[in-house]
Amino acid sequence: MPKFLMKRWHGMHHLWAFVLMLLLTVALAWFEWKLGLLGLVLSGAVGAFSWMAERAFRRDLKSYLATLSYRVKKAGTEVISDLPFGIILYNEEKTVEWHNSFVTDMFERESVIGDSLTDLFPALTQAKDKEGTMEVAIGSSIYELMFRFEERLLYVRNVTQRWELARRYEEEKLALGIVMMDNLEEVTQGMDDQQRSMLLSKVTTEITEWAQKFQVYLKRLTSDRYLIVTDQRTLKQLELSRFVILDEVREMTGDQKIPMTLSIGFAAGAETIVELGQWAQTSLDIALGRGGDQAAVKVGQRQSFYGGKSNAVEKRTRVRARVVAHALRDLIKESDNLVIMGHKMPDMDAIGAAIGVMKAAQLFNKEAFIVLEGINPAIQKMMENLKEDERFAKRFITPDQATNLIDSGTLVVVVDTHKASMVKEPRLIQQADRIVVIDHHRRGEEFINNAILVYMEPYASSTCELVTELLQYIHDRVVLDVRESTALLAGITVDTKSFSLRTGSRTFEAASFLRRSGADTSMIQKMLKEDLAEYIKKAEMIKHAEIMFEHVAIAVTEPGRKYSQLLIAQSADTLLNMTDVLASFVIGERQDGLIGVSARSLGHMNVQIVMERMGGGGHLTNAAAQIEGTVTEVSNRLKQVLQELDEEEGLFE
């Protein structure tokens, strides 16, 4: 019997009561012995009754506790067996020692005792020994595993219904898209109303059939723009189809000799409808900024691109150039000074464009400086030519000097890049209140978001071409000296490979203007001359090139040997000139220890997509990436990316 019960029966109060009774009996016997004897008998009877009552209580208590223990044990067994979740006890070797009936029903077996947990749940092989939860699939059901490693205990709960509800919730989230005809005005220019209506009817029919096929709601907003409303489940199907509508419209209009293309911006996963609409418009802007004929999809933090197989369509109107030139003119007039900055390891296009912007500032008597630190081989001869003139030599400043110049009245102009991580001095972007971006590259996911003026035209051959056009509208009479016009023409010449790639009618118009302004082509030829030793290195780099996918040439340099980025790029250009080569990739270690990858194509393959998957970017025909690692690792990664693209949608158009 427990002590607390014993104390209740043999407590001091019972003892003192019995003593009191004896004293009273003695006192009574003192006066009358007969009454005392009677009291003694009665006291003995009371004591005997108390002792017998205690024994009866003990017997009844033991019986009650035995019955209660049996009931509790039986109820516990039944409860554990009928619990709506599984319980598994296992030993140190993770072998099942006991489980309840839920686990039996789950595996449809009488017993799994003696089986290994990793055999029952293969996903546990990758789990770490720490308490937590994880979800596993068994048959068509989803189970949540909850670990108690100290007790070697595992709880299993069926969460199929919750998982399906969560999946359905995610799939039914709203997704918005905008479809836009890239070049409707340019294509229909010169057409009569009937031809224009027929073209629009055919394209509209193609888009409508595509929308009906995937069960999306399509609403026409303007003559060249449509709104799409759907859910994330359908958006995944569209992504798996890789937006086949892009190819269908391009091929249909291409058969009729009318180069019509579409751009699509999609968004999903935003917190609010307003934010979702903004994301959709931003995705469309990115698709257009990358040259059109592609779809940009933003789902949460993920940004994906599909299509982009054709080159950017050249715009025949100069209205945008004139509007941007006037806006830039007003910004220059309102500024105290200008700081012009290109990308890291600048080339002739970046320097030439910076010279052009500096000329625009000088037209309005504003101080302008170009940020440059160190001279790489790509611009060495150009810089030697420019620094012969003191007017240009004093305009080149270091990043630290530029930082000291930044104030509220400074206008920062970024040329030949739109990525904050690629500029020479990112601190200038953070310090400046007013930023202008002028670039010809296809827009990537990263962008300088706080720019007040952005002039990005991926159809242009070079940034120098864009700046040359701006100069013609920014002032009534622009007079360029020989070095200024030569620097701009050199940038165009380098980026077009002497007017052989990515050239449009406006490229030649800009070159013609520069030539009239006194650009010296012989000076450009001297700048582009190659050193014999460098040429031999280039030959060694491409000597071991291998051909993949019949038309892709990949050259990997020897490990441990370092080359300049210029030499890697030139090697890719040379390799592209070989017979049957439609795309070339050259991988080599740069002077800074990074692995440089230069990619070139003749337009049949979009090397920009390849380089973006490698962490870089560029154009459809000209792209690059700088990656940490070894040449062998980067080479294997490149081959893997090419294989993935070939399996997804084919490498060539």
C-alpha positions as CSV (number, residue, x, y, z in Angstrom):
1,M,0.0,0.0,0.0
2,P,1.3,3.5,-0.8
3,K,2.8,5.4,2.1
4,F,0.3,8.2,1.9
5,L,-2.5,5.7,2.4
6,M,-0.7,4.0,5.2
7,K,-0.3,7.4,6.9
8,R,-4.0,7.9,6.6
9,W,-4.6,4.6,8.6
10,H,-1.7,4.8,11.0
11,G,-1.5,8.5,11.3
12,M,-0.8,10.2,14.7
13,H,-4.5,11.2,15.1
14,H,-5.5,7.5,15.3
15,L,-2.7,6.8,17.8
16,W,-3.6,9.7,20.0
17,A,-7.3,8.9,19.8
18,F,-6.5,5.3,21.0
19,V,-4.3,6.6,23.8
20,L,-7.0,9.0,24.9
21,M,-9.5,6.1,25.0
22,L,-7.1,4.1,27.2
23,L,-6.6,7.1,29.6
24,L,-10.4,7.6,29.9
25,T,-10.8,3.9,30.6
26,V,-8.1,4.1,33.3
27,A,-9.8,7.2,34.8
28,L,-13.2,5.4,34.7
29,A,-11.8,2.3,36.3
30,W,-10.4,4.5,39.1
31,F,-13.9,5.4,40.2
32,E,-15.7,2.2,39.0
33,W,-13.7,-0.9,38.0
34,K,-16.7,-2.5,36.2
35,L,-17.2,0.5,34.0
36,G,-13.4,0.6,33.4
37,L,-13.5,-3.0,32.3
38,L,-16.4,-2.3,30.0
39,G,-14.5,0.7,28.5
40,L,-11.4,-1.5,28.0
41,V,-13.5,-4.1,26.1
42,L,-15.0,-1.4,23.9
43,S,-11.6,0.2,23.2
44,G,-10.3,-3.2,22.2
45,A,-13.3,-3.7,19.9
46,V,-12.7,-0.3,18.3
47,G,-9.0,-1.2,17.7
48,A,-9.9,-4.6,16.2
49,F,-12.5,-3.1,13.9
50,S,-10.0,-0.5,12.7
51,W,-7.5,-3.2,11.9
52,M,-10.0,-5.3,10.0
53,A,-11.3,-2.3,8.1
54,E,-7.7,-1.5,7.0
55,R,-7.2,-5.0,5.7
56,A,-10.5,-4.9,3.8
57,F,-9.5,-1.6,2.3
58,R,-6.1,-3.0,1.2
59,R,-7.8,-6.0,-0.4
60,D,-10.4,-3.8,-2.3
61,L,-7.8,-1.3,-3.4
62,K,-5.5,-4.1,-4.8
63,S,-8.5,-5.6,-6.7
64,Y,-9.5,-2.2,-8.0
65,L,-6.0,-1.3,-9.2
66,A,-5.6,-4.7,-10.9
67,T,-8.8,-4.2,-12.8
68,L,-7.9,-0.6,-13.7
69,S,-4.4,-1.7,-14.9
70,Y,-6.0,-4.3,-17.1
71,R,-8.5,-1.8,-18.5
72,V,-5.8,0.8,-19.1
73,K,-3.5,-1.7,-20.8
74,K,-6.2,-3.0,-23.0
75,A,-7.4,0.5,-23.9
76,G,-3.9,1.6,-24.6
77,T,-3.3,-1.4,-26.9
78,E,-6.5,-0.7,-28.8
79,V,-5.8,3.1,-29.0
80,I,-2.3,2.6,-30.3
81,S,-3.4,0.0,-32.8
82,D,-6.3,2.2,-34.1
83,L,-4.4,5.6,-34.1
84,P,-4.8,7.5,-37.4
85,F,-1.0,7.7,-37.8
86,G,1.8,5.1,-37.8
87,I,4.3,4.5,-35.0
88,I,7.6,2.6,-35.7
89,L,10.2,1.7,-33.1
90,Y,13.6,0.8,-34.5
91,N,17.1,-0.1,-33.2
92,E,20.5,1.4,-33.7
93,E,20.9,-0.3,-37.1
94,K,17.6,1.3,-38.2
95,T,15.8,-2.1,-38.3
96,V,12.1,-2.1,-37.4
97,E,11.4,-3.6,-33.9
98,W,7.7,-2.8,-33.5
99,H,5.0,-0.9,-35.3
100,N,1.2,-0.4,-35.0
101,S,-1.5,-1.6,-37.4
102,F,-1.4,1.7,-39.4
103,V,2.0,0.7,-40.8
104,T,0.6,-2.8,-41.6
105,D,-2.2,-1.2,-43.7
106,M,0.2,1.3,-45.2
107,F,2.5,-1.3,-46.7
108,E,-0.3,-3.9,-47.1
109,R,1.8,-6.5,-45.3
110,E,1.1,-8.4,-42.0
111,S,4.4,-7.2,-40.6
112,V,7.5,-5.2,-41.5
113,I,9.4,-6.0,-38.3
114,G,13.0,-6.9,-39.1
115,D,13.0,-4.7,-42.3
116,S,15.4,-1.8,-42.7
117,L,13.9,1.7,-42.6
118,T,16.0,2.6,-45.7
119,D,14.3,-0.3,-47.5
120,L,10.9,0.8,-46.5
121,F,11.6,4.5,-47.2
122,P,14.4,4.8,-49.8
123,A,14.4,8.6,-49.4
124,L,15.9,8.2,-45.9
125,T,19.3,7.3,-47.5
126,Q,19.8,11.1,-48.1
127,A,18.3,12.3,-44.8
128,K,20.6,13.4,-42.0
129,D,20.2,12.0,-38.4
130,K,18.4,15.0,-37.0
131,E,14.9,15.5,-35.8
132,G,12.6,17.0,-38.4
133,T,10.0,16.0,-41.0
134,M,10.2,14.9,-44.6
135,E,7.6,13.7,-47.2
136,V,7.9,10.5,-49.1
137,A,5.7,8.8,-51.7
138,I,4.5,5.2,-51.3
139,G,2.3,4.1,-54.1
140,S,-0.2,6.8,-54.8
141,S,-0.1,8.3,-51.3
142,I,2.1,10.9,-49.7
143,Y,3.3,10.3,-46.1
144,E,5.0,12.7,-43.7
145,L,7.8,11.2,-41.5
146,M,8.5,12.7,-38.1
147,F,11.7,11.6,-36.4
148,R,12.6,11.3,-32.8
149,F,16.2,10.0,-33.1
150,E,17.0,9.9,-29.3
151,E,14.0,7.6,-28.7
152,R,14.6,5.8,-32.1
153,L,10.9,6.5,-32.8
154,L,9.3,7.4,-36.2
155,Y,5.8,8.8,-36.6
156,V,4.2,8.3,-40.0
157,R,1.2,10.4,-41.1
158,N,-0.8,10.3,-44.3
159,V,-0.8,13.8,-45.8
160,T,-2.0,12.9,-49.3
161,Q,-5.2,15.0,-49.0
162,R,-3.3,18.0,-47.7
163,W,-0.6,17.6,-50.3
164,E,-3.1,17.4,-53.1
165,L,-4.9,20.4,-51.7
166,A,-1.7,22.4,-51.6
167,R,-0.8,21.2,-55.1
168,R,-4.2,22.2,-56.4
169,Y,-3.9,25.6,-54.7
170,E,-0.6,26.2,-56.4
171,E,-1.8,25.0,-59.8
172,E,-4.9,27.2,-59.6
173,K,-3.0,30.4,-58.8
174,L,-3.5,33.1,-61.3
175,A,-1.1,33.6,-64.2
176,L,-1.1,36.6,-66.5
177,G,0.5,36.9,-69.9
178,I,0.8,39.5,-72.6
179,V,1.3,38.6,-76.3
180,M,2.6,41.3,-78.6
181,M,3.4,41.4,-82.3
182,D,7.0,42.6,-82.4
183,N,7.1,44.4,-85.7
184,L,3.6,45.0,-86.9
185,E,4.1,48.6,-87.9
186,E,7.3,47.8,-89.8
187,V,5.9,44.7,-91.6
188,T,2.6,46.4,-92.7
189,Q,4.3,49.6,-93.8
190,G,3.4,50.0,-97.4
191,M,0.6,47.5,-97.3
192,D,-3.0,48.5,-98.2
193,D,-5.8,48.0,-95.8
194,Q,-6.8,44.6,-97.3
195,Q,-3.3,43.1,-97.1
196,R,-2.9,44.4,-93.5
197,S,-6.3,42.9,-92.5
198,M,-5.5,39.6,-94.1
199,L,-2.1,39.4,-92.3
200,L,-3.6,40.4,-89.0
201,S,-6.4,37.8,-89.5
202,K,-4.0,35.0,-90.1
203,V,-1.8,35.8,-87.1
204,T,-4.9,36.3,-84.9
205,T,-6.3,33.0,-86.0
206,E,-3.0,31.3,-85.2
207,I,-2.9,32.9,-81.7
208,T,-6.6,32.1,-81.1
209,E,-6.2,28.4,-82.0
210,W,-3.2,28.2,-79.8
211,A,-5.2,29.7,-76.9
212,Q,-8.1,27.3,-77.4
213,K,-5.7,24.3,-77.6
214,F,-4.3,25.1,-74.1
215,Q,-7.6,26.4,-72.7
216,V,-6.4,29.9,-71.8
217,Y,-8.6,33.0,-71.9
218,L,-7.4,35.4,-74.6
219,K,-8.5,39.0,-74.8
220,R,-7.4,41.4,-77.6
221,L,-6.2,44.7,-76.1
222,T,-5.0,46.5,-79.2
223,S,-4.3,45.6,-82.8
224,D,-0.9,44.1,-81.9
225,R,-1.4,43.1,-78.2
226,Y,-3.3,40.4,-76.4
227,L,-4.0,39.6,-72.7
228,I,-3.9,36.0,-71.5
229,V,-5.4,34.9,-68.2
230,T,-4.8,31.3,-67.0
231,D,-3.5,29.3,-64.1
232,Q,-0.1,28.0,-63.1
233,R,-0.9,24.5,-64.2
234,T,-1.6,25.6,-67.8
235,L,1.5,27.9,-67.6
236,K,3.6,24.8,-66.9
237,Q,2.1,23.1,-70.0
238,L,2.9,26.2,-72.1
239,E,6.5,26.0,-70.8
240,L,6.8,22.3,-71.6
241,S,5.6,23.1,-75.1
242,R,8.3,25.8,-75.2
243,F,5.7,28.3,-76.5
244,V,5.3,26.6,-79.8
245,I,3.2,29.6,-81.0
246,L,6.4,31.5,-81.5
247,D,7.6,29.0,-84.1
248,E,4.2,28.7,-85.8
249,V,3.8,32.4,-86.4
250,R,7.3,32.8,-87.5
251,E,7.1,29.9,-90.0
252,M,3.7,30.9,-91.2
253,T,4.6,34.5,-92.0
254,G,8.1,33.4,-93.2
255,D,6.5,31.3,-95.9
256,Q,4.7,34.5,-97.1
257,K,8.0,36.4,-97.0
258,I,6.7,38.6,-94.2
259,P,9.0,38.3,-91.1
260,M,6.4,38.6,-88.3
261,T,7.4,37.5,-84.8
262,L,5.8,37.5,-81.4
263,S,7.0,38.4,-77.9
264,I,5.3,37.0,-74.8
265,G,5.6,38.1,-71.2
266,F,4.2,35.8,-68.5
267,A,4.1,36.1,-64.7
268,A,2.8,34.0,-61.8
269,G,3.4,33.6,-58.1
270,A,3.1,37.3,-57.1
271,E,1.5,38.3,-53.8
272,T,-1.1,40.7,-55.3
273,I,-2.9,41.1,-58.7
274,V,-1.3,44.5,-59.2
275,E,2.2,43.1,-58.7
276,L,1.3,40.2,-61.0
277,G,0.4,42.6,-63.8
278,Q,3.6,44.6,-63.3
279,W,5.6,41.3,-63.5
280,A,3.9,40.4,-66.7
281,Q,4.7,43.8,-68.3
282,T,8.3,43.5,-67.0
283,S,8.6,40.1,-68.6
284,L,7.3,41.4,-71.9
285,D,9.8,44.3,-71.7
286,I,12.6,41.8,-71.1
287,A,11.5,39.7,-74.1
288,L,11.4,42.8,-76.3
289,G,14.8,44.0,-74.8
290,R,16.3,40.6,-75.8
291,G,15.3,41.1,-79.4
292,G,11.8,39.7,-79.5
293,D,10.6,36.4,-80.9
294,Q,10.7,34.8,-77.5
295,A,8.8,34.3,-74.3
296,A,10.0,35.5,-70.9
297,V,8.3,33.8,-67.9
298,K,8.7,35.0,-64.3
299,V,7.4,32.6,-61.6
300,G,8.3,33.9,-58.2
301,Q,12.1,34.5,-58.2
302,R,12.6,32.3,-61.3
303,Q,13.0,34.0,-64.7
304,S,13.0,31.7,-67.7
305,F,13.3,32.4,-71.5
306,Y,12.0,30.4,-74.4
307,G,12.5,30.9,-78.1
308,G,14.8,33.6,-79.4
309,K,15.8,31.6,-82.4
310,S,15.7,34.5,-84.9
311,N,17.9,37.6,-84.9
312,A,16.5,40.9,-83.6
313,V,14.3,42.7,-86.2
314,E,15.7,46.0,-87.3
315,K,13.4,48.9,-86.8
316,R,13.2,51.1,-89.9
317,T,12.0,54.2,-88.0
318,R,14.3,56.6,-86.2
319,V,11.6,58.2,-84.1
320,R,12.8,56.4,-80.9
321,A,16.4,57.5,-81.6
322,R,15.2,61.2,-81.9
323,V,13.0,61.0,-78.8
324,V,15.9,59.5,-76.7
325,A,18.4,62.0,-78.1
326,H,16.2,64.9,-77.0
327,A,15.7,63.4,-73.5
328,L,19.4,62.8,-73.2
329,R,20.0,66.4,-74.3
330,D,17.7,67.7,-71.6
331,L,19.4,65.6,-68.9
332,I,22.9,66.8,-70.0
333,K,21.8,70.4,-69.8
334,E,20.4,69.9,-66.3
335,S,23.6,68.2,-65.1
336,D,26.8,69.8,-63.6
337,N,29.0,67.1,-65.0
338,L,29.0,63.6,-66.6
339,V,30.7,60.4,-65.6
340,I,30.7,57.8,-68.4
341,M,31.4,54.1,-67.6
342,G,31.5,50.9,-69.6
343,H,31.9,47.3,-68.6
344,K,34.8,45.5,-67.1
345,M,37.6,44.7,-69.5
346,P,36.2,47.3,-72.0
347,D,36.5,46.8,-75.7
348,M,36.6,49.3,-78.6
349,D,32.8,49.5,-78.6
350,A,32.6,50.6,-75.0
351,I,35.4,53.1,-75.4
352,G,34.1,54.4,-78.7
353,A,30.6,54.9,-77.3
354,A,32.0,56.6,-74.2
355,I,33.9,59.0,-76.5
356,G,30.7,59.7,-78.4
357,V,28.7,60.5,-75.1
358,M,31.6,62.7,-74.0
359,K,31.3,64.6,-77.3
360,A,27.6,65.1,-76.6
361,A,28.4,66.7,-73.2
362,Q,31.0,69.0,-74.7
363,L,28.4,70.3,-77.2
364,F,26.6,71.8,-74.2
365,N,29.8,72.9,-72.4
366,K,29.5,70.2,-69.7
367,E,32.5,68.5,-68.1
368,A,32.6,64.8,-68.9
369,F,35.0,62.0,-67.7
370,I,35.4,58.4,-68.7
371,V,36.0,55.8,-66.0
372,L,39.0,53.5,-66.9
373,E,41.4,51.6,-64.8
374,G,44.1,49.7,-66.7
375,I,44.4,49.1,-70.4
376,N,43.7,45.6,-71.7
377,P,45.1,44.4,-75.1
378,A,41.7,44.9,-76.8
379,I,41.9,48.7,-76.5
380,Q,45.7,49.2,-76.2
381,K,46.2,50.6,-79.7
382,M,43.1,52.7,-79.5
383,M,44.1,54.2,-76.2
384,E,47.6,55.0,-77.5
385,N,46.0,56.9,-80.4
386,L,43.6,58.8,-78.1
387,K,46.2,59.7,-75.5
388,E,48.4,61.4,-78.2
389,D,45.8,64.2,-77.9
390,E,45.9,65.9,-74.4
391,R,42.2,66.7,-74.7
392,F,41.3,63.1,-74.5
393,A,44.1,61.9,-72.2
394,K,42.9,64.1,-69.3
395,R,39.3,62.8,-69.6
396,F,40.1,59.3,-68.5
397,I,39.9,58.9,-64.7
398,T,40.2,56.1,-62.2
399,P,37.2,54.7,-60.3
400,D,38.3,56.4,-57.1
401,Q,38.5,59.7,-58.8
402,A,35.1,59.2,-60.3
403,T,33.6,58.4,-56.8
404,N,34.8,61.7,-55.6
405,L,33.1,63.5,-58.5
406,I,29.6,62.1,-57.8
407,D,27.1,64.5,-56.3
408,S,23.5,65.4,-56.8
409,G,24.3,67.2,-60.1
410,T,26.2,64.4,-61.7
411,L,24.8,62.3,-64.6
412,V,26.2,58.8,-64.8
413,V,26.0,57.2,-68.3
414,V,26.5,53.5,-68.6
415,V,27.4,52.3,-72.1
416,D,27.7,48.8,-73.7
417,T,26.2,47.0,-70.7
418,H,23.0,47.0,-68.6
419,K,24.1,44.8,-65.7
420,A,25.2,46.5,-62.5
421,S,27.6,43.7,-61.8
422,M,29.4,44.2,-65.1
423,V,30.2,47.9,-64.8
424,K,33.7,49.0,-63.9
425,E,32.7,50.6,-60.6
426,P,29.4,49.4,-59.1
427,R,29.7,52.0,-56.3
428,L,28.9,54.7,-58.9
429,I,25.6,53.1,-59.6
430,Q,24.7,53.1,-55.9
431,Q,25.8,56.7,-55.3
432,A,24.3,58.4,-58.4
433,D,20.8,59.8,-58.4
434,R,20.5,59.9,-62.2
435,I,21.7,57.1,-64.4
436,V,21.3,56.7,-68.2
437,V,21.8,53.2,-69.9
438,I,22.8,52.9,-73.5
439,D,23.3,49.3,-74.7
440,H,22.8,47.0,-77.7
441,H,22.9,43.7,-75.8
442,R,19.8,41.5,-75.4
443,R,18.3,42.3,-72.0
444,G,19.1,39.8,-69.2
445,E,17.4,39.1,-65.9
446,E,19.8,41.5,-64.1
447,F,19.2,45.1,-64.9
448,I,20.0,48.6,-63.6
449,N,16.6,49.3,-62.3
450,N,17.0,52.9,-61.1
451,A,18.0,54.3,-64.5
452,I,15.9,57.3,-65.5
453,L,16.6,56.8,-69.2
454,V,17.2,53.5,-70.9
455,Y,18.1,53.2,-74.6
456,M,18.4,49.5,-75.4
457,E,18.1,48.3,-79.0
458,P,19.3,44.7,-79.5
459,Y,18.9,45.0,-83.3
460,A,21.8,47.5,-83.4
461,S,25.2,46.2,-84.3
462,S,27.0,48.1,-81.5
463,T,26.6,50.7,-78.9
464,C,28.7,53.0,-81.1
465,E,26.0,52.8,-83.7
466,L,23.3,53.9,-81.2
467,V,25.5,56.7,-79.9
468,T,26.2,57.9,-83.5
469,E,22.5,58.1,-84.2
470,L,21.9,60.0,-80.9
471,L,24.6,62.5,-81.9
472,Q,22.9,63.3,-85.1
473,Y,19.7,64.3,-83.2
474,I,21.1,65.7,-80.0
475,H,22.4,68.9,-81.6
476,D,21.7,70.8,-84.8
477,R,25.3,70.8,-86.0
478,V,27.6,68.1,-84.7
479,V,31.2,68.3,-85.8
480,L,33.4,65.4,-84.9
481,D,37.2,65.4,-85.2
482,V,39.1,62.6,-86.7
483,R,39.8,60.7,-83.4
484,E,36.2,60.9,-82.2
485,S,34.7,59.7,-85.4
486,T,37.5,57.0,-85.8
487,A,36.8,55.7,-82.3
488,L,33.1,55.4,-83.0
489,L,33.7,53.7,-86.3
490,A,36.2,51.3,-84.8
491,G,33.6,50.2,-82.3
492,I,31.2,49.4,-85.1
493,T,33.9,47.7,-87.1
494,V,35.0,45.4,-84.2
495,D,31.5,44.4,-83.2
496,T,30.4,43.6,-86.7
497,K,33.6,41.8,-87.7
498,S,34.3,44.4,-90.4
499,F,30.6,44.7,-91.3
500,S,30.1,40.9,-91.9
501,L,27.8,40.1,-88.9
502,R,24.8,41.8,-87.3
503,T,24.7,44.7,-89.8
504,G,21.5,46.4,-90.9
505,S,20.8,49.4,-93.1
506,R,21.2,51.8,-90.1
507,T,24.6,50.3,-89.4
508,F,25.9,51.5,-92.8
509,E,24.1,54.8,-92.4
510,A,25.9,55.4,-89.1
511,A,29.2,54.3,-90.6
512,S,28.6,56.7,-93.6
513,F,28.0,59.6,-91.2
514,L,31.2,58.8,-89.4
515,R,33.2,58.5,-92.6
516,R,31.9,61.9,-93.7
517,S,32.9,63.3,-90.3
518,G,36.5,62.3,-91.1
519,A,36.9,58.7,-89.6
520,D,40.2,57.3,-90.7
521,T,39.8,53.7,-91.9
522,S,43.5,53.1,-92.2
523,M,43.9,54.1,-88.6
524,I,41.3,51.5,-87.7
525,Q,43.1,48.9,-89.7
526,K,46.3,49.6,-87.7
527,M,44.3,49.2,-84.4
528,L,43.1,45.8,-85.6
529,K,46.4,44.5,-86.7
530,E,47.4,41.2,-85.0
531,D,50.8,40.4,-83.5
532,L,52.5,37.4,-85.0
533,A,53.1,35.7,-81.6
534,E,49.4,36.2,-80.7
535,Y,48.4,34.7,-84.0
536,I,50.5,31.6,-83.3
537,K,48.9,31.3,-79.9
538,K,45.5,31.5,-81.5
539,A,46.4,28.8,-83.9
540,E,47.5,26.6,-81.0
541,M,44.2,27.2,-79.2
542,I,42.1,26.0,-82.1
543,K,44.4,23.2,-83.1
544,H,42.7,20.6,-80.9
545,A,39.1,21.7,-81.7
546,E,36.5,19.0,-81.8
547,I,33.2,19.0,-83.8
548,M,30.0,18.1,-82.0
549,F,26.4,17.9,-83.3
550,E,28.0,18.0,-86.8
551,H,28.3,21.8,-86.9
552,V,29.5,22.9,-83.4
553,A,33.2,23.4,-82.9
554,I,34.6,23.4,-79.3
555,A,38.2,24.3,-78.6
556,V,39.6,23.8,-75.1
557,T,43.0,25.2,-74.2
558,E,45.7,23.4,-72.2
559,P,45.2,23.5,-68.4
560,G,47.5,25.9,-66.7
561,R,48.1,28.2,-69.7
562,K,46.6,31.7,-69.5
563,Y,45.3,33.8,-72.3
564,S,43.7,37.2,-72.7
565,Q,40.0,37.5,-73.1
566,L,40.6,39.2,-76.5
567,L,42.6,36.2,-77.7
568,I,39.9,33.7,-76.6
569,A,37.3,35.8,-78.5
570,Q,39.4,36.1,-81.6
571,S,40.0,32.4,-81.6
572,A,36.2,31.8,-81.6
573,D,35.9,34.2,-84.5
574,T,38.6,32.4,-86.4
575,L,37.0,29.0,-85.7
576,L,33.7,30.2,-87.0
577,N,35.3,30.7,-90.4
578,M,35.9,27.0,-90.8
579,T,33.9,24.9,-93.3
580,D,30.6,23.5,-92.0
581,V,31.0,25.2,-88.6
582,L,27.8,27.1,-87.7
583,A,28.8,27.8,-84.0
584,S,32.1,27.9,-82.2
585,F,33.1,27.8,-78.5
586,V,36.5,28.5,-77.2
587,I,37.3,27.8,-73.5
588,G,40.5,29.1,-71.9
589,E,41.9,30.3,-68.6
590,R,42.1,34.1,-68.4
591,Q,44.8,36.2,-66.7
592,D,42.6,36.8,-63.6
593,G,42.2,33.0,-63.1
594,L,38.6,32.8,-64.3
595,I,37.7,30.5,-67.2
596,G,36.6,32.5,-70.2
597,V,34.2,31.1,-72.7
598,S,33.6,32.9,-76.0
599,A,30.7,31.7,-78.2
600,R,30.0,32.7,-81.8
601,S,27.5,31.6,-84.4
602,L,26.3,32.5,-87.9
603,G,22.7,33.0,-86.7
604,H,21.5,29.4,-87.0
605,M,22.1,28.9,-83.3
606,N,21.3,31.2,-80.4
607,V,24.6,31.1,-78.4
608,Q,23.1,33.7,-76.0
609,I,20.9,31.0,-74.4
610,V,23.8,28.7,-74.1
611,M,25.9,31.3,-72.3
612,E,23.1,32.3,-70.1
613,R,22.9,28.7,-68.8
614,M,26.6,28.9,-68.2
615,G,26.2,32.2,-66.2
616,G,27.0,34.7,-68.9
617,G,25.1,36.4,-71.7
618,G,25.3,38.3,-75.0
619,H,23.7,38.2,-78.4
620,L,22.2,35.5,-80.6
621,T,25.5,35.3,-82.6
622,N,28.0,36.6,-80.0
623,A,28.1,35.7,-76.4
624,A,30.5,35.0,-73.5
625,A,30.8,33.8,-69.9
626,Q,33.4,34.0,-67.2
627,I,33.3,31.0,-64.8
628,E,35.2,29.8,-61.8
629,G,36.7,26.3,-62.1
630,T,39.0,24.5,-64.5
631,V,38.9,24.3,-68.3
632,T,38.0,20.6,-68.1
633,E,35.1,21.3,-65.8
634,V,33.8,24.2,-67.9
635,S,34.2,22.1,-71.0
636,N,32.1,19.3,-69.5
637,R,29.5,21.7,-68.4
638,L,29.2,23.3,-71.8
639,K,28.8,19.9,-73.5
640,Q,26.1,19.1,-71.0
641,V,24.2,22.3,-71.7
642,L,24.4,21.7,-75.4
643,Q,23.1,18.2,-75.0
644,E,20.2,19.5,-72.8
645,L,19.3,22.2,-75.4
646,D,19.5,19.7,-78.2
647,E,17.1,17.4,-76.4
648,E,14.7,20.2,-75.5
649,E,14.2,22.0,-78.7
650,G,17.2,21.4,-81.0
651,L,20.3,23.5,-81.3
652,F,19.8,24.9,-84.8
653,E,16.9,26.8,-86.2
